[in-house]
């Protein structure tokens, strides 16, 4: 038997349980991975709460999790190019990675670069591909000025680095405690809160060309008020604003390929892309992990260790 996170109804953190389940068996074209690290994401909390039922309904009992990294322990028929014992990172599409073992199509794993830590590998897929898609959506060009809300969070911290790699001036909206880290990445930090519009105008006297919203809570409307064109605003969370203002909502689903994940893994292994790890928890403390995540002030990713 292996262990997996389950919830059998929508609700708060206390609906999460770690239960024993039969060890997964690979079918044709699949592999089984013993999970070493698995990232958690805000969207998983929203799904568990039922807040995204219309868009991504849960079927009970439900597992959770998309990101993982670990060692291959079994191969299904027809799998080639992967060996038992191989170190991989990847993603699942059936909400099952918060577990000690996961079965996954072989084309949804890629070798873990030797220089990549387990925690970063296990937390890279959702945040990394979301950041990749969000940056691409606003068409940044050298010399542009781009503002990013939630700039020190799990996605935002990657967005600002991918933008800087394109020779873009980046304004990162975050709490003062995160400003030093943002400056170390070449980002101009601006504190959120009352008076933000004035602070952004002061930081970008020639205007803001594009805006990436990773936080919600009115940032899309603020971007419009600042004169950013809707086609150069992307939000990964404020779907009501998409309908109201006609902005983009490109996220994980727009870049959820193994090739993008492999590219991001190589960047992280080379030190070109830093993936901050805010905290790690054993699988048995999954409730504590989400409690920290839902406090909304983490810098980087939170990772489970099955």
Secondary structure, DSSP 4 states (H G I P E B T S, - for coil): -EEEEEBSSS-SGGG-EEEEEPPP---TTEEEEEEEEEEE-HHHHHHHHTTTTTTS---SSB----EEEEEEEEE-TT--S--TT-EEEEE-SSS--SBSEEEEEGGGEEEPPTTS-HHHHHT-HHHHHHHHHHHHHTT--TT-EEEEETTTSTTHHHHHHHHHTTT-EEEEE--GGGHHHHHHTT-EEE--STTHHHHHHHHTTT---EEEESS-TTHHHHHHHTT--GGGEEESS-HHHHHHH--B---GGGS--HHHHHHHHHHHHTTSS---EEEEEEGGGHHHHHHHHTTS--SSEEEEE-
